[in-house]
Amino acid sequence: MDTSPHTSPLYQRLAHHYRGAIRTGTLAPGAAMPSVRALTRLHQVSVSTALQACRSLEDEGLLEARPRSGYFVLQPRRARIPPVAEPDVRRALDPAQYVGVHDRVSRFVALSEAHPAPADFASTYAAPAAYPAADLRNAAMRALRRDPLLLVNPVFSPGDPALRAAIARRALDTGMRLSPDEIIVTHGCTEALNVALRAVAQPGDTIAVESPSYYGLLQVLESLGLRALEIPASPKTGLSVDALEFALQTHAIKAVVAVPDYQNPLSSVMPDADKARLVALCEQHAVPLIEDDTYSALGRDDAPLRALKSWDDSGNVIHCASLRKTIAPGLRLGWVSGGRWQARVRMLRYAQSRANEALPQLTMAEFMASSGYDRHLARLRRVLRRQREQTADAIATHWPAGTKLSVPEGSMMLWVELPDQRDGQAVFETALAQGIRVAPGALFSNSNRFDHFVRISCGAAFTPDTEAALRRLGQIVAQA
């Protein structure tokens, strides 16, 4: 799918033009946008197209409509809040430093289950209304009508051929050239990561990961008896390739796991030059590179992100992906392409859990092959972009001075640094007792380097209740 500005809908192209003008300062905060009438004349578009473009920018928090005056450029409230600091890439790396993240996660889960939270800023899913429930339901019904025995017939182990073909076609958008035979359907990305790690490493081996890193990955490593070597990651550009290069010279690293696009929890995106260098570096050192692709589709419509595997000519990259966050959390589908370890990945996956159920696969295959898939992603991106801006603005307004955050162009989470090294775990526990749930930074490392951070999800609809919860959360941070 070509989603460049030249092939996007006309109103999106117009919005893209003025979004750039706002971000570069050509249209400064407080400046008036050209009137709708002027836009129609300047760009030879209809009144409807001009209005759609302005409303799209308004949804993003870039414009405000003033009665009888037109649209004006907003001064984002979050302009007053500094970004999260860059990591110190010179610090010593220690794979032996191990606190036991599983205990932390178990405590987090137990407390969350014991205290229901109406305001949930810890879950990294969009609201159910943001997903294509009707389209998926209709696709499932059609699949059952076509094959009434679908639920009682055995299932093809590597995955439904139609789904693997649809995935292969969509993978082209990120620069990957995969045949359907190179794709194995899994129960989400977590299973894909499990089999990828088991294919290339043995208990006791050291695996390089980003720091901070998704706690689910740290749990997987712990469960497999693997040691995590935490490599500093920038909140803007992700994994430090310089730090990894040094680590590869000084440590016996068996594999590298990287999340190049909208990393959890940072929401960072690696520049293409760093991606290409990372792939080449791992190939040079004969170290397998495992790519976790869960959120890359949640970026900008006009800027599809290239996968690490698009630079892989030798099969040294194992690509693991999820369809849960972007399309259907309830179907629990993911996939893996094992590169030179494809046969072993396939065997381990078969031994671990056999095949996925047929109905979810056929449902997803039909939806991914349709134009509804593109419409859904465009809508989901708009929704999340608006919610990110609203959440960031609320934090900038209601949280104490010294709070820091970086707002990404995609994803559904914000990584927030608390002022004065305040304890994120204490904030989590106090807030949870008041019906507000966040993810404390201590979950995302085996060290204590991120104890003064929290991860805030922007997946839920932003309502007055949401802002009230963020205001109360700011008060809790101030008192921590």
C-alpha positions, 0 to 999 in steps of 0.5 A: 500500500502506497500511503505517501501524501501524493496518494492519500485522500485530498483532504489528508494531503491538504492537512499534511501541507498545513501540518508541516507549516505549523510544525516548522513554525511557518504558521506560528501559535495564534496565527490565523489559518487561511479561511475555508473560502481561501483554501478552496481558491488557493488549492482548487478544492471543494468546501467539503475538502477544505473543512475536512482538512481543518477538522482533521488538524483540529482533531490533532490539537493543532487548530482551534475553531473560533466562532465567526472567526475561523481556525487558529493555530493552537499553542500546545500546552505540552510545549511547556513540558520538557522531553525525557532525557537521553540515556547515558550510553557510557554506563557499565553494562552488567548482565549479572545484575538481576532483581527478578522482574517476574516478582515485580510483574506478579505483584503488579498483576495481583494488585491490579486484580485486587483493585479494579480501576475505572481509569486504566492508563496501564492497558496498551489497547485501544478502546473496543470501539476503535476496532473493526468489530462489525467487519470482523464479525461479518467476515467470521459469519461468511467463513462459517457459511462457506464451511459449516464444518469449519469448527470441527475440522483439523487445522493446517499447522503453519497457518491458514494459507489465505492469512499467510498470503494476506500477511505477505502482501501487507509485509510489502508495505514495510519493505519485506519481501516474504513468501507465504511459506516463510510465515508461521501464524502464532498465538500473538507476538509473545509466542513468536518471541518465545519460539524465536529465542528458543531457536537461537539460545540456550538457558544461561545465554545472554540476550541484549535488549533495549533498556527500558524494555517491555516487561513481557519480554523480560518475563519471557527471558526469565522463564527461558533461563536467559540473562538480559543485557540491557542496552541503553535506548533513546526515547526518540531513536530507540536502541543505541547502536553505538552501545550495542556495538561496544557490548558485542565486543565485550560480552558473549551475546547470543542474540539481540531483541529489538523493537525498532518502531514505537518501542514499548514503553518509550514509543521511540522510532529508530531512524532508517540509518540506524536500522540498516546499521543494526542489521549489518552489525548483528550480521557482522558478529554472527548474532541473530537479530530478533525483531518485535513488530507490534506497533509499527502500523500505528504511525503516520498514514504518509510515512510507512516504517521500514522493518529491520528485516527489509535490510536482511539479505542473509536470513539473520533477522527473525521477524515477530509480529502481532495483529492484536494491538492494531486490528483485533485484541480478541483474536490473539493472532501474530506471526513469525518469519524465522529467516535461516532458523525457519525450520527450527522455529516451525518445529518448536512452534508445533511442539509448543502449541500446534495450530491456531484455530481456523475461524480467527485466521479466516476472519483475519485473512478476509479483513486484511485482504479488504479495503476495510483494513486500510480504512480501519488503520487510518481511522485508528491512527487519527483516534490515537493521535488525538488521544495522545495529544489530549493526554499529553496536554492534560499531563502538562497542565495538571502534573507538577513542575519537573515532569518530563515526557516525549510525545511520539508520532504514533503508538498509544503510550507515553513514557513519563519521567516523574519530578525529583526522582519520585517513586513510580511504584508508590504512585502506582499503589496510591493511584490504584487504591483510588481507582486509577491504574498506571504502569510503574517504570520498575516493571521495565527493567531488571535494574532500578534505573526507571523507578521514577518513571510511569507509562501512561496509555492513550488507548481509551477515549479521552473524556471529562472523566479521563481528564479528571483522573489525570488531574488526580494522578498529577496530585498523587505525583505531587504528593509522592 
